[in-house]
């Protein structure tokens, strides 16, 4: 026999802005323990729609951050639309001279990664000049200027600064190996050699380096933190709750149905699981089309009524199957926790899927509504509001 859940039940991600506020406060106190100078300012990174948590849901929790960092110009407009008035760092946008003149973006900070951006900045002053961060390519070798190009790029920006066309000029580095102490030390030596002869504030540290060796941040002016603010550890072998952080996302889905298997019966595509004895199996309304990893290891844990259970069989597009033998009370409609509590941290699920937590939370699809515990349902698509003079 099979019992069915009510129509309309679906997987959902619950977002806790209060947990984000807690994690930001934890980081601020953490940074305040080192050095004699004031603690560095914090860029709260909200790329990829706040790592899948929904920009609209997290901004209230980040109210005490000194600024937020986004990837694109469109994301900056969304944040202004939502009422963010503090600085915004746009990290990877090829802004034109006309876009830089839009006062809606101010106060704007801009990462300069390539010669095109230099040329656009040199086309003329903006009414509200941006603050520019020149990026050193470093060992990551993604965006930015290598050491042989850095000096010339810095000289061009210095001319703009002296002419009053920039609000400020700083140096920025992105680590390739922030979770490896030896490699991190080498990377810091490299950019210190590049930055040493040049004045200006520095922005170098990320979540992993702030946890691995936070003392270095006392000599910087700004740090960037993303994944840690969502209660997730960037370091292998640890999880957010073990560090004192609070998970900001809990992924839950209802049982769609309960199946009864006889000994020897299989379930799921490829019949990868076969019952050794009579058992109850729950079908969860969630699958890889929602962003749950298909390659999850057998016996990966879930929580049914806050008690442990395990995945059996293969994750399909719309369904996950779990062992309910120890849960006789579970029935269609019972909610199952898939990740995001102290008992079931997302880091554990990522390990079972041979990936990283950031891929899991940012990989949730549009089928999964984000529900803010502070301000109701979030996750609706927000279109940037441009001023009337912009096309």
C-alpha atoms as a printed R data frame, in Angstrom:
    type eleno elety resid chain resno      x      y       z
1   ATOM     1    CA   UNK     A     1  0.000  0.000   0.000
2   ATOM     2    CA   UNK     A     2  1.061  3.614  -0.526
3   ATOM     3    CA   UNK     A     3 -0.120  6.809   1.192
4   ATOM     4    CA   UNK     A     4  0.178 10.146  -0.588
5   ATOM     5    CA   UNK     A     5  1.019 13.633   0.670
6   ATOM     6    CA   UNK     A     6 -1.322 16.560  -0.036
7   ATOM     7    CA   UNK     A     7 -0.762 18.237  -3.380
8   ATOM     8    CA   UNK     A     8  1.287 21.437  -3.250
9   ATOM     9    CA   UNK     A     9  3.815 20.317  -0.668
10  ATOM    10    CA   UNK     A    10  7.332 20.951  -1.938
11  ATOM    11    CA   UNK     A    11 10.955 21.264  -0.964
12  ATOM    12    CA   UNK     A    12 11.862 24.621   0.562
13  ATOM    13    CA   UNK     A    13 14.931 26.348   1.931
14  ATOM    14    CA   UNK     A    14 14.381 28.219   5.186
15  ATOM    15    CA   UNK     A    15 16.684 31.233   5.562
16  ATOM    16    CA   UNK     A    16 17.493 32.666   8.991
17  ATOM    17    CA   UNK     A    17 18.682 36.312   8.779
18  ATOM    18    CA   UNK     A    18 19.272 36.244  12.549
19  ATOM    19    CA   UNK     A    19 21.891 33.520  12.046
20  ATOM    20    CA   UNK     A    20 23.665 35.652   9.457
21  ATOM    21    CA   UNK     A    21 23.648 38.549  11.917
22  ATOM    22    CA   UNK     A    22 25.119 36.233  14.564
23  ATOM    23    CA   UNK     A    23 27.869 35.034  12.210
24  ATOM    24    CA   UNK     A    24 28.791 38.574  11.209
25  ATOM    25    CA   UNK     A    25 29.040 39.545  14.868
26  ATOM    26    CA   UNK     A    26 31.171 36.479  15.529
27  ATOM    27    CA   UNK     A    27 33.566 37.538  12.764
28  ATOM    28    CA   UNK     A    28 33.737 41.122  14.010
29  ATOM    29    CA   UNK     A    29 34.636 39.943  17.520
30  ATOM    30    CA   UNK     A    30 37.106 37.441  16.059
31  ATOM    31    CA   UNK     A    31 38.930 40.167  14.117
32  ATOM    32    CA   UNK     A    32 38.934 42.489  17.096
33  ATOM    33    CA   UNK     A    33 41.199 40.145  19.052
34  ATOM    34    CA   UNK     A    34 44.257 40.762  16.898
35  ATOM    35    CA   UNK     A    35 46.560 43.741  16.514
36  ATOM    36    CA   UNK     A    36 46.611 47.177  18.088
37  ATOM    37    CA   UNK     A    37 45.065 49.099  15.201
38  ATOM    38    CA   UNK     A    38 41.288 49.074  14.567
39  ATOM    39    CA   UNK     A    39 39.893 45.847  13.167
40  ATOM    40    CA   UNK     A    40 39.588 45.809   9.371
41  ATOM    41    CA   UNK     A    41 36.296 46.614   7.694
42  ATOM    42    CA   UNK     A    42 34.265 43.721   6.305
43  ATOM    43    CA   UNK     A    43 32.944 43.192   2.804
44  ATOM    44    CA   UNK     A    44 30.060 40.717   3.079
45  ATOM    45    CA   UNK     A    45 30.170 38.722  -0.160
46  ATOM    46    CA   UNK     A    46 26.744 37.964  -1.647
47  ATOM    47    CA   UNK     A    47 27.711 36.579  -5.046
48  ATOM    48    CA   UNK     A    48 25.453 33.947  -6.647
49  ATOM    49    CA   UNK     A    49 22.341 35.423  -5.023
50  ATOM    50    CA   UNK     A    50 23.965 35.280  -1.599
51  ATOM    51    CA   UNK     A    51 25.332 31.758  -2.143
52  ATOM    52    CA   UNK     A    52 21.830 30.582  -2.981
53  ATOM    53    CA   UNK     A    53 20.289 32.069   0.175
54  ATOM    54    CA   UNK     A    54 18.534 34.924  -1.725
55  ATOM    55    CA   UNK     A    55 19.857 38.463  -1.601
56  ATOM    56    CA   UNK     A    56 16.454 39.718  -0.483
57  ATOM    57    CA   UNK     A    57 16.500 37.336   2.489
58  ATOM    58    CA   UNK     A    58 19.999 38.074   3.790
59  ATOM    59    CA   UNK     A    59 20.437 41.849   3.615
60  ATOM    60    CA   UNK     A    60 18.750 42.493   6.972
61  ATOM    61    CA   UNK     A    61 21.180 40.074   8.615
62  ATOM    62    CA   UNK     A    62 24.118 41.928   7.048
63  ATOM    63    CA   UNK     A    63 23.054 45.384   8.199
64  ATOM    64    CA   UNK     A    64 26.171 45.803  10.378
65  ATOM    65    CA   UNK     A    65 28.609 44.923   7.585
66  ATOM    66    CA   UNK     A    66 30.703 47.814   6.279
67  ATOM    67    CA   UNK     A    67 29.828 46.964   2.686
68  ATOM    68    CA   UNK     A    68 28.655 44.184   0.428
69  ATOM    69    CA   UNK     A    69 30.496 42.614  -2.500
70  ATOM    70    CA   UNK     A    70 28.699 41.456  -5.635
71  ATOM    71    CA   UNK     A    71 29.902 40.112  -8.962
72  ATOM    72    CA   UNK     A    72 27.965 42.166 -11.512
73  ATOM    73    CA   UNK     A    73 26.492 45.587 -12.062
74  ATOM    74    CA   UNK     A    74 22.987 44.104 -12.187
75  ATOM    75    CA   UNK     A    75 23.455 42.676  -8.692
76  ATOM    76    CA   UNK     A    76 24.525 46.097  -7.454
77  ATOM    77    CA   UNK     A    77 21.305 47.612  -8.795
78  ATOM    78    CA   UNK     A    78 19.262 44.908  -7.073
79  ATOM    79    CA   UNK     A    79 20.889 45.766  -3.737
80  ATOM    80    CA   UNK     A    80 20.197 49.478  -4.190
81  ATOM    81    CA   UNK     A    81 16.599 48.609  -5.117
82  ATOM    82    CA   UNK     A    82 16.317 46.628  -1.876
83  ATOM    83    CA   UNK     A    83 17.490 49.616   0.145
84  ATOM    84    CA   UNK     A    84 21.199 48.968   0.707
85  ATOM    85    CA   UNK     A    85 22.835 52.409   1.144
86  ATOM    86    CA   UNK     A    86 26.335 51.462   2.262
87  ATOM    87    CA   UNK     A    87 29.261 50.803  -0.121
88  ATOM    88    CA   UNK     A    88 28.955 48.106  -2.774
89  ATOM    89    CA   UNK     A    89 32.044 46.452  -4.264
90  ATOM    90    CA   UNK     A    90 31.456 45.254  -7.844
91  ATOM    91    CA   UNK     A    91 34.075 42.579  -8.371
92  ATOM    92    CA   UNK     A    92 33.886 41.540 -12.008
93  ATOM    93    CA   UNK     A    93 31.911 44.007 -14.112
94  ATOM    94    CA   UNK     A    94 33.111 45.579 -17.352
95  ATOM    95    CA   UNK     A    95 31.491 48.905 -16.562
96  ATOM    96    CA   UNK     A    96 31.348 51.549 -19.264
97  ATOM    97    CA   UNK     A    97 32.104 55.196 -18.613
98  ATOM    98    CA   UNK     A    98 28.367 56.007 -18.846
99  ATOM    99    CA   UNK     A    99 27.444 53.354 -16.282
100 ATOM   100    CA   UNK     A   100 30.028 54.723 -13.880
101 ATOM   101    CA   UNK     A   101 28.229 58.070 -13.994
102 ATOM   102    CA   UNK     A   102 24.994 56.655 -12.599
103 ATOM   103    CA   UNK     A   103 24.548 58.213  -9.112
104 ATOM   104    CA   UNK     A   104 22.279 55.373  -8.024
105 ATOM   105    CA   UNK     A   105 25.349 53.156  -7.630
106 ATOM   106    CA   UNK     A   106 27.154 55.465  -5.204
107 ATOM   107    CA   UNK     A   107 28.986 54.792  -2.964
108 ATOM   108    CA   UNK     A   108 30.537 52.422  -5.474
109 ATOM   109    CA   UNK     A   109 33.747 50.438  -5.117
110 ATOM   110    CA   UNK     A   110 35.119 48.761  -8.221
111 ATOM   111    CA   UNK     A   111 37.663 45.976  -8.655
112 ATOM   112    CA   UNK     A   112 39.874 46.767 -11.652
113 ATOM   113    CA   UNK     A   113 40.875 43.488 -13.262
114 ATOM   114    CA   UNK     A   114 41.936 44.373 -16.818
115 ATOM   115    CA   UNK     A   115 43.077 47.165 -19.175
116 ATOM   116    CA   UNK     A   116 39.554 47.712 -20.536
117 ATOM   117    CA   UNK     A   117 38.394 48.975 -17.161
118 ATOM   118    CA   UNK     A   118 41.361 51.337 -16.962
119 ATOM   119    CA   UNK     A   119 40.460 52.826 -20.326
120 ATOM   120    CA   UNK     A   120 36.824 53.377 -19.330
121 ATOM   121    CA   UNK     A   121 37.864 55.073 -16.097
122 ATOM   122    CA   UNK     A   122 40.131 57.403 -18.076
123 ATOM   123    CA   UNK     A   123 37.280 58.638 -20.296
124 ATOM   124    CA   UNK     A   124 36.208 61.245 -17.809
125 ATOM   125    CA   UNK     A   125 35.145 61.885 -14.224
126 ATOM   126    CA   UNK     A   126 31.870 60.631 -12.798
127 ATOM   127    CA   UNK     A   127 29.660 62.893 -10.623
128 ATOM   128    CA   UNK     A   128 30.275 60.454  -7.774
129 ATOM   129    CA   UNK     A   129 33.733 58.977  -8.433
130 ATOM   130    CA   UNK     A   130 34.167 55.280  -7.632
131 ATOM   131    CA   UNK     A   131 36.650 53.904  -5.142
132 ATOM   132    CA   UNK     A   132 38.941 51.577  -7.081
133 ATOM   133    CA   UNK     A   133 40.698 48.395  -5.976
134 ATOM   134    CA   UNK     A   134 43.485 47.249  -8.286
135 ATOM   135    CA   UNK     A   135 43.592 43.463  -8.321
136 ATOM   136    CA   UNK     A   136 46.835 41.525  -8.289
137 ATOM   137    CA   UNK     A   137 46.522 38.260 -10.214
138 ATOM   138    CA   UNK     A   138 48.633 36.256  -7.802
139 ATOM   139    CA   UNK     A   139 48.744 32.467  -7.802
140 ATOM   140    CA   UNK     A   140 45.075 32.155  -8.679
141 ATOM   141    CA   UNK     A   141 45.770 33.477 -12.185
142 ATOM   142    CA   UNK     A   142 42.140 34.266 -12.932
143 ATOM   143    CA   UNK     A   143 41.518 38.001 -13.079
144 ATOM   144    CA   UNK     A   144 43.840 40.886 -12.319
145 ATOM   145    CA   UNK     A   145 47.294 42.135 -13.290
146 ATOM   146    CA   UNK     A   146 50.440 40.070 -12.953
147 ATOM   147    CA   UNK     A   147 53.484 41.549 -11.239
148 ATOM   148    CA   UNK     A   148 55.055 42.824 -14.488
149 ATOM   149    CA   UNK     A   149 51.863 44.768 -15.338
150 ATOM   150    CA   UNK     A   150 50.785 45.870 -11.888
151 ATOM   151    CA   UNK     A   151 53.051 48.892 -11.550
152 ATOM   152    CA   UNK     A   152 51.980 50.474 -14.842
153 ATOM   153    CA   UNK     A   153 48.288 49.940 -14.066
154 ATOM   154    CA   UNK     A   154 48.763 51.463 -10.619
155 ATOM   155    CA   UNK     A   155 50.493 54.517 -12.116
156 ATOM   156    CA   UNK     A   156 47.549 55.148 -14.446
157 ATOM   157    CA   UNK     A   157 45.106 54.937 -11.564
158 ATOM   158    CA   UNK     A   158 47.276 57.216  -9.418
159 ATOM   159    CA   UNK     A   159 46.948 59.914 -12.077
160 ATOM   160    CA   UNK     A   160 43.165 59.594 -11.940
161 ATOM   161    CA   UNK     A   161 43.234 59.738  -8.148
162 ATOM   162    CA   UNK     A   162 45.350 62.890  -8.144
163 ATOM   163    CA   UNK     A   163 42.982 64.471 -10.665
164 ATOM   164    CA   UNK     A   164 40.029 63.810  -8.367
165 ATOM   165    CA   UNK     A   165 38.468 61.237 -10.706
166 ATOM   166    CA   UNK     A   166 38.596 58.472  -8.087
167 ATOM   167    CA   UNK     A   167 37.342 58.440  -4.512
168 ATOM   168    CA   UNK     A   168 40.257 56.263  -3.463
169 ATOM   169    CA   UNK     A   169 42.709 53.608  -4.638
170 ATOM   170    CA   UNK     A   170 43.587 50.351  -2.937
171 ATOM   171    CA   UNK     A   171 45.204 46.957  -3.572
172 ATOM   172    CA   UNK     A   172 43.278 43.673  -3.729
173 ATOM   173    CA   UNK     A   173 44.393 40.049  -3.797
174 ATOM   174    CA   UNK     A   174 42.416 36.793  -4.074
175 ATOM   175    CA   UNK     A   175 44.045 33.650  -2.686
176 ATOM   176    CA   UNK     A   176 44.329 30.359  -4.573
177 ATOM   177    CA   UNK     A   177 45.224 28.287  -1.474
178 ATOM   178    CA   UNK     A   178 43.695 30.005   1.529
179 ATOM   179    CA   UNK     A   179 43.060 26.670   3.267
180 ATOM   180    CA   UNK     A   180 46.698 25.510   3.020
181 ATOM   181    CA   UNK     A   181 48.952 27.182   5.637
182 ATOM   182    CA   UNK     A   182 52.221 26.767   3.710
183 ATOM   183    CA   UNK     A   183 50.797 27.918   0.368
184 ATOM   184    CA   UNK     A   184 48.928 30.762   2.038
185 ATOM   185    CA   UNK     A   185 52.197 32.007   3.521
186 ATOM   186    CA   UNK     A   186 53.857 31.972   0.084
187 ATOM   187    CA   UNK     A   187 50.992 33.864  -1.524
188 ATOM   188    CA   UNK     A   188 51.118 36.519   1.173
189 ATOM   189    CA   UNK     A   189 54.835 36.956   0.591
190 ATOM   190    CA   UNK     A   190 54.260 37.444  -3.135
191 ATOM   191    CA   UNK     A   191 51.615 40.123  -2.888
192 ATOM   192    CA   UNK     A   192 53.466 41.858  -0.053
193 ATOM   193    CA   UNK     A   193 56.409 42.295  -2.426
194 ATOM   194    CA   UNK     A   194 54.099 43.768  -5.062
195 ATOM   195    CA   UNK     A   195 52.209 46.052  -2.679
196 ATOM   196    CA   UNK     A   196 55.108 47.149  -0.441
197 ATOM   197    CA   UNK     A   197 56.460 49.983  -2.636
198 ATOM   198    CA   UNK     A   198 52.979 51.429  -3.186
199 ATOM   199    CA   UNK     A   199 50.756 53.347  -0.815
200 ATOM   200    CA   UNK     A   200 47.096 52.629  -0.341
201 ATOM   201    CA   UNK     A   201 44.806 50.365   1.680
202 ATOM   202    CA   UNK     A   202 44.817 46.607   1.218
203 ATOM   203    CA   UNK     A   203 42.036 44.045   0.835
204 ATOM   204    CA   UNK     A   204 43.351 40.498   0.898
205 ATOM   205    CA   UNK     A   205 41.702 38.104   3.351
206 ATOM   206    CA   UNK     A   206 38.789 35.717   2.770
207 ATOM   207    CA   UNK     A   207 36.811 33.374   5.013
208 ATOM   208    CA   UNK     A   208 39.348 30.536   4.937
209 ATOM   209    CA   UNK     A   209 42.389 32.709   5.654
210 ATOM   210    CA   UNK     A   210 40.534 34.549   8.422
211 ATOM   211    CA   UNK     A   211 39.965 31.233  10.152
212 ATOM   212    CA   UNK     A   212 43.356 29.697   9.400
213 ATOM   213    CA   UNK     A   213 45.548 32.681  10.312
214 ATOM   214    CA   UNK     A   214 43.446 35.672  11.409
215 ATOM   215    CA   UNK     A   215 46.352 37.653  12.832
216 ATOM   216    CA   UNK     A   216 47.472 38.708   9.376
217 ATOM   217    CA   UNK     A   217 44.199 40.587   8.885
218 ATOM   218    CA   UNK     A   218 45.260 43.140  11.494
219 ATOM   219    CA   UNK     A   219 47.593 44.646   8.886
220 ATOM   220    CA   UNK     A   220 44.871 44.961   6.244
221 ATOM   221    CA   UNK     A   221 42.128 47.548   5.834
222 ATOM   222    CA   UNK     A   222 39.286 45.471   4.389
223 ATOM   223    CA   UNK     A   223 38.578 41.739   4.429
224 ATOM   224    CA   UNK     A   224 36.088 39.759   2.366
225 ATOM   225    CA   UNK     A   225 33.910 37.059   3.877
226 ATOM   226    CA   UNK     A   226 31.306 35.023   2.065
227 ATOM   227    CA   UNK     A   227 30.650 31.401   2.979
228 ATOM   228    CA   UNK     A   228 31.444 31.871   6.678
229 ATOM   229    CA   UNK     A   229 28.693 34.469   7.063
230 ATOM   230    CA   UNK     A   230 26.161 31.807   6.096
231 ATOM   231    CA   UNK     A   231 27.333 29.572   8.926
232 ATOM   232    CA   UNK     A   232 29.428 27.277   6.747
233 ATOM   233    CA   UNK     A   233 33.079 26.411   7.279
234 ATOM   234    CA   UNK     A   234 35.436 26.897   4.309
235 ATOM   235    CA   UNK     A   235 37.969 24.530   5.888
236 ATOM   236    CA   UNK     A   236 37.873 20.793   5.307
237 ATOM   237    CA   UNK     A   237 37.438 18.697   8.409
238 ATOM   238    CA   UNK     A   238 35.277 21.221  10.244
239 ATOM   239    CA   UNK     A   239 31.761 22.594  10.092
240 ATOM   240    CA   UNK     A   240 30.170 25.908  10.950
241 ATOM   241    CA   UNK     A   241 28.537 24.892  14.238
242 ATOM   242    CA   UNK     A   242 31.845 23.489  15.540
243 ATOM   243    CA   UNK     A   243 33.352 26.960  15.028
244 ATOM   244    CA   UNK     A   244 30.514 28.758  16.796
245 ATOM   245    CA   UNK     A   245 28.668 29.729  13.619
246 ATOM   246    CA   UNK     A   246 24.951 29.212  12.980
247 ATOM   247    CA   UNK     A   247 23.714 27.671   9.708
248 ATOM   248    CA   UNK     A   248 21.605 30.215   7.840
249 ATOM   249    CA   UNK     A   249 19.875 27.761   5.485
250 ATOM   250    CA   UNK     A   250 17.866 24.668   6.354
251 ATOM   251    CA   UNK     A   251 16.708 22.552   3.421
252 ATOM   252    CA   UNK     A   252 13.523 20.603   4.090
253 ATOM   253    CA   UNK     A   253 11.136 18.545   1.968
254 ATOM   254    CA   UNK     A   254  7.989 16.551   2.695
255 ATOM   255    CA   UNK     A   255  7.437 12.849   2.344
256 ATOM   256    CA   UNK     A   256  5.419 12.388  -0.828
257 ATOM   257    CA   UNK     A   257  4.569  8.773  -0.114
258 ATOM   258    CA   UNK     A   258  5.463  5.747   1.999
259 ATOM   259    CA   UNK     A   259  6.278  2.440   0.302
260 ATOM   260    CA   UNK     A   260  6.439 -1.031   1.842
261 ATOM   261    CA   UNK     A   261  9.153 -3.290   0.442
262 ATOM   262    CA   UNK     A   262  9.443 -7.041   0.856
263 ATOM   263    CA   UNK     A   263 12.803 -8.703   1.441
264 ATOM   264    CA   UNK     A   264 14.657 -8.845  -1.840
265 ATOM   265    CA   UNK     A   265 12.733 -6.006  -3.521
266 ATOM   266    CA   UNK     A   266 14.714 -3.189  -5.073
267 ATOM   267    CA   UNK     A   267 13.892  0.498  -5.366
268 ATOM   268    CA   UNK     A   268 15.021  3.351  -7.602
269 ATOM   269    CA   UNK     A   269 16.703  3.678 -10.969
270 ATOM   270    CA   UNK     A   270 19.266  0.980 -11.615
271 ATOM   271    CA   UNK     A   271 17.872 -0.975  -8.628
272 ATOM   272    CA   UNK     A   272 20.947  0.173  -6.728
273 ATOM   273    CA   UNK     A   273 19.326 -0.618  -3.365
274 ATOM   274    CA   UNK     A   274 17.785 -3.967  -2.458
275 ATOM   275    CA   UNK     A   275 15.924 -4.535   0.805
276 ATOM   276    CA   UNK     A   276 17.496 -7.237   2.958
277 ATOM   277    CA   UNK     A   277 14.277 -7.499   4.960
278 ATOM   278    CA   UNK     A   278 10.789 -6.041   4.984
279 ATOM   279    CA   UNK     A   279 11.011 -2.273   5.361
280 ATOM   280    CA   UNK     A   280  9.203  1.021   5.039
281 ATOM   281    CA   UNK     A   281 10.682  3.492   2.567
282 ATOM   282    CA   UNK     A   282  9.759  7.164   2.296
283 ATOM   283    CA   UNK     A   283  9.723  9.076  -0.987
284 ATOM   284    CA   UNK     A   284 10.830 12.689  -0.493
285 ATOM   285    CA   UNK     A   285  9.658 15.361  -2.921
286 ATOM   286    CA   UNK     A   286 13.148 16.560  -3.813
287 ATOM   287    CA   UNK     A   287 15.755 15.529  -6.357
288 ATOM   288    CA   UNK     A   288 18.599 16.670  -8.521
289 ATOM   289    CA   UNK     A   289 16.270 19.030 -10.421
290 ATOM   290    CA   UNK     A   290 16.051 20.938  -7.126
291 ATOM   291    CA   UNK     A   291 19.823 20.946  -6.736
292 ATOM   292    CA   UNK     A   292 20.253 17.997  -4.414
293 ATOM   293    CA   UNK     A   293 23.382 16.114  -5.603
294 ATOM   294    CA   UNK     A   294 22.691 12.992  -7.647
295 ATOM   295    CA   UNK     A   295 26.068 11.459  -6.791
296 ATOM   296    CA   UNK     A   296 25.389 11.393  -3.058
297 ATOM   297    CA   UNK     A   297 26.861  8.405  -1.206
298 ATOM   298    CA   UNK     A   298 24.614  5.547  -0.131
299 ATOM   299    CA   UNK     A   299 23.444  5.892   3.477
300 ATOM   300    CA   UNK     A   300 23.891  9.675   3.450
301 ATOM   301    CA   UNK     A   301 22.068 10.942   6.545
302 ATOM   302    CA   UNK     A   302 18.817 12.888   6.713
303 ATOM   303    CA   UNK     A   303 16.620 13.783   9.675
304 ATOM   304    CA   UNK     A   304 13.033 12.570  10.011
305 ATOM   305    CA   UNK     A   305 11.292 14.367  12.862
306 ATOM   306    CA   UNK     A   306 14.773 15.464  14.000
307 ATOM   307    CA   UNK     A   307 15.961 11.868  14.303
308 ATOM   308    CA   UNK     A   308 18.541 10.223  12.008
309 ATOM   309    CA   UNK     A   309 17.618  8.282   8.926
310 ATOM   310    CA   UNK     A   310 19.477  7.495   5.705
311 ATOM   311    CA   UNK     A   311 19.108  7.713   1.954
312 ATOM   312    CA   UNK     A   312 18.575  4.404   0.160
313 ATOM   313    CA   UNK     A   313 18.724  4.002  -3.596
314 ATOM   314    CA   UNK     A   314 19.656  6.558  -6.225
315 ATOM   315    CA   UNK     A   315 18.638 10.207  -6.115
316 ATOM   316    CA   UNK     A   316 16.347 10.871  -9.078
317 ATOM   317    CA   UNK     A   317 15.208 14.089 -10.750
318 ATOM   318    CA   UNK     A   318 12.277 14.644  -8.393
319 ATOM   319    CA   UNK     A   319 12.602 12.080  -5.618
320 ATOM   320    CA   UNK     A   320 14.881 10.891  -2.817
321 ATOM   321    CA   UNK     A   321 14.110  7.651  -0.988
322 ATOM   322    CA   UNK     A   322 14.872  7.148   2.705
323 ATOM   323    CA   UNK     A   323 14.734  4.333   5.233
324 ATOM   324    CA   UNK     A   324 11.725  4.690   7.580
325 ATOM   325    CA   UNK     A   325 12.055  1.460   9.554
326 ATOM   326    CA   UNK     A   326 13.047  3.394  12.672
327 ATOM   327    CA   UNK     A   327 10.297  5.949  12.073
328 ATOM   328    CA   UNK     A   328  6.924  4.226  12.362
329 ATOM   329    CA   UNK     A   329  5.215  7.571  12.969
330 ATOM   330    CA   UNK     A   330  6.382  9.067   9.662
331 ATOM   331    CA   UNK     A   331  3.714  9.370   6.984
332 ATOM   332    CA   UNK     A   332  2.925 11.303   3.842
333 ATOM   333    CA   UNK     A   333  3.432 14.990   4.588
334 ATOM   334    CA   UNK     A   334  6.096 14.490   7.286
335 ATOM   335    CA   UNK     A   335  8.900 16.995   6.729
336 ATOM   336    CA   UNK     A   336 12.444 15.689   6.308
337 ATOM   337    CA   UNK     A   337 15.559 17.791   6.928
338 ATOM   338    CA   UNK     A   338 18.156 17.387   4.181
339 ATOM   339    CA   UNK     A   339 20.817 19.784   5.511
340 ATOM   340    CA   UNK     A   340 21.434 22.875   7.568
341 ATOM   341    CA   UNK     A   341 21.124 22.120  11.288
342 ATOM   342    CA   UNK     A   342 23.739 21.587  13.985
343 ATOM   343    CA   UNK     A   343 22.884 17.895  13.918
344 ATOM   344    CA   UNK     A   344 23.037 17.727  10.110
345 ATOM   345    CA   UNK     A   345 25.456 20.385   8.833
346 ATOM   346    CA   UNK     A   346 25.699 20.995   5.100
347 ATOM   347    CA   UNK     A   347 29.424 20.179   5.275
348 ATOM   348    CA   UNK     A   348 28.512 16.546   6.009
349 ATOM   349    CA   UNK     A   349 26.295 16.359   2.925
350 ATOM   350    CA   UNK     A   350 28.975 17.971   0.773
351 ATOM   351    CA   UNK     A   351 31.479 15.374   1.952
352 ATOM   352    CA   UNK     A   352 29.031 12.603   1.006
353 ATOM   353    CA   UNK     A   353 28.700 14.144  -2.458
354 ATOM   354    CA   UNK     A   354 32.461 14.698  -2.899
355 ATOM   355    CA   UNK     A   355 31.966 18.439  -3.346
356 ATOM   356    CA   UNK     A   356 32.054 21.636  -1.284
357 ATOM   357    CA   UNK     A   357 29.181 23.208   0.664
358 ATOM   358    CA   UNK     A   358 29.213 26.364  -1.473
359 ATOM   359    CA   UNK     A   359 28.280 24.317  -4.531
360 ATOM   360    CA   UNK     A   360 25.319 22.770  -2.717
361 ATOM   361    CA   UNK     A   361 23.711 25.937  -1.393
362 ATOM   362    CA   UNK     A   362 24.413 28.033  -4.496
363 ATOM   363    CA   UNK     A   363 23.291 25.162  -6.732
364 ATOM   364    CA   UNK     A   364 19.710 25.041  -5.464
365 ATOM   365    CA   UNK     A   365 17.455 25.679  -8.434
366 ATOM   366    CA   UNK     A   366 14.543 28.057  -8.948
367 ATOM   367    CA   UNK     A   367 12.163 25.218  -8.028
368 ATOM   368    CA   UNK     A   368 13.149 25.699  -4.387
369 ATOM   369    CA   UNK     A   369 11.457 28.693  -2.728
370 ATOM   370    CA   UNK     A   370 13.547 30.545  -0.162
371 ATOM   371    CA   UNK     A   371 11.458 31.235   2.921
372 ATOM   372    CA   UNK     A   372 12.825 33.835   5.306
373 ATOM   373    CA   UNK     A   373 12.095 33.146   8.956
374 ATOM   374    CA   UNK     A   374 12.251 36.872   9.607
375 ATOM   375    CA   UNK     A   375 10.195 38.444   6.850
376 ATOM   376    CA   UNK     A   376  8.174 35.715   5.144
377 ATOM   377    CA   UNK     A   377  8.653 34.181   1.750
378 ATOM   378    CA   UNK     A   378 11.614 35.373  -0.296
379 ATOM   379    CA   UNK     A   379 13.152 34.330  -3.548
380 ATOM   380    CA   UNK     A   380 10.907 36.149  -6.029
381 ATOM   381    CA   UNK     A   381 12.870 37.470  -8.972
382 ATOM   382    CA   UNK     A   382 13.898 41.080  -8.392
383 ATOM   383    CA   UNK     A   383 14.602 43.267 -11.385
384 ATOM   384    CA   UNK     A   384 17.076 46.126 -10.882
385 ATOM   385    CA   UNK     A   385 15.465 49.551 -10.809
386 ATOM   386    CA   UNK     A   386 17.456 51.878 -13.036
387 ATOM   387    CA   UNK     A   387 17.001 55.642 -12.950
388 ATOM   388    CA   UNK     A   388 14.788 57.135 -15.690
389 ATOM   389    CA   UNK     A   389 17.718 58.498 -17.715
390 ATOM   390    CA   UNK     A   390 19.220 55.034 -18.156
391 ATOM   391    CA   UNK     A   391 18.148 52.946 -21.128
